[in-house]
Amino acid sequence: MTNASQPIIVCVPLRHLLTGLQQALEHARKSDEEWDTEKLAEIVSREFAFLRPFHTVRVDRGAISGGDFEEILVIEYHPPALRDAEASERRFRQATKKAERGHVRQAQPELRKLVQEFPEVAKYHRALGQAHFVLGEHEEAEDEFLRSLALHPTDPDALTLLGNLYVRRGFPAKAIPLYQQSLASVRNVYALTNLGAAFAETGRLDEAIDSLREAVREDAKHPNAWFGLGLALSRKEDHGASLIRVLSSRWTPSS
């Protein structure tokens, strides 16, 4: 447990980072000399989820240990005072694994405790909201998703989950902007597929077809994307009926 908030500072030359992380960080570059610190924090949070919200991120130019003058990723981690963040992460992983094995009701009390002890951690609210959602407790799920997004407005998982909740409750039009915001942060087949389905449910078939075609390009093995595309095409032009017959037996709702 940390009694005093003493920052831990990590400095890494950009060229030493894994290629995928280097490429992701480039999305936060405004110019040769300027970076978007919010985007940097977002990207680092996805790579090292345990750091949020106790970290700041920037890119400086300098030299480490007499080396070359170059761009350096600087992460400052400020552990929360009088609370054990490392232990909370272990408890979080145990609870989420329990939920993934189907024991959602048993995982819920631990997730509630984590939210109470660390109310500033967005992913704890998101996980509790997801547990409520799975158990059909929709009002409680919405409350937790909104709390999560208040802390981390661009979290793609929370945005997608809240969109799924609105679709489940019969409000696909409310889900569309949430899926779009999720995709603006991270493109993935689940949000693309669910966006296409929401477009279709609101009668916006051209947009549904475009989104579902993107989903198929994103992951050609995702059955829901193919099923949704065939259904949207059949509704618009009476095409895709054979595709639906082939894939209907493989369809399960995206989550």
Residue, then its C-alpha position, 0 to 999 in steps of 0.5 A: m500500500t502506498n502511503a505517499s504519492q511518489p511518482i514513478i517516471v519511465c523514459v523510453p526512446l520511441r525507436h525502442l518501442l514495439t512497432g505496433l505501439q510506435q504506429a499507434l502513437e503516431h496518431a497523437r502527433k500534431s506536427d514534428e514538434e507537437w503532440d496531443t497529450e490526451k491521445l497519448a494518454e489514451i493510447v498508453s492506457r490501452e497498452f498499459a491499462f493498469l496505469r489509468p487514471f494515475h498517469t500522465v504522458r508526453v513526448d520530449r526530445g532529449a538524450i538518455s545516458g549520453g545517447d543520441f538526441e531523439e524523441i522520448l516517451v515519458i510516462e509519469y505514474h502517480p500511485p494513489a495514496l493509502r490504497d493498494a493499486e496493484a492489489s486492486e488490479r489482481r482482484f479485478r483480474q480475478a473478478t473478470k475471469k470469474a465473470e468470463r467463466g459464467h459466474v457473473r453473479q459471484a463476481q459482482p460483489e468484488l466489482r462493487k467493492l472495487v468501484q467503492e474503493f477506486p471510484e476514479v477508475a473507469k474500467y471498474h465502473r465499466a466492468l460492473g456495468q457489464a455484469h449488471f447488463v449480463l444479469g438483465e439489470h439495465e438501469e444499473a448497467e446504464d448508470e455504471f456505463l455513464r459513470s465510466l464514460a464520465l471518467h474516460p469519455t473515449d473508452p471504446d469498450a464502454l461506448t460499445l457496451l452502452g450502445n448495446l444496452y440501448v439496442r437491447r432496450g429498443f433505442p437503436a437511434k441512441a446507440i448509433p453515435l456511441y458506436q461511431q465514437s467507439l470506432a473513432s477511437v479504435r476500429n473493430v469488427y464488433a462495433l462496425t457490425n453493431l453499428g450496421a445493425a443499428f442503422a438497419e433497425t432505424g431504416r438507414l439501409d445504405e449506411a447499414i450496408d456500408s458499415l457491414r461491408e467495412a466489418v467484413r473487410e475488417d474480419a472476413k471470418h466474423p459470421n455476424a458481419w456476413f449475416g447482417l450484410g446479407l440481411a441488409l442487402s435482402r431488405k434493400e434489394d432482395h439480394g443475399a437470401s442465399l447468404i442468409r440461409v448459409l449463415s443463419s445457423r452460425w449467427t449469434p448476437s455480437s457482444 
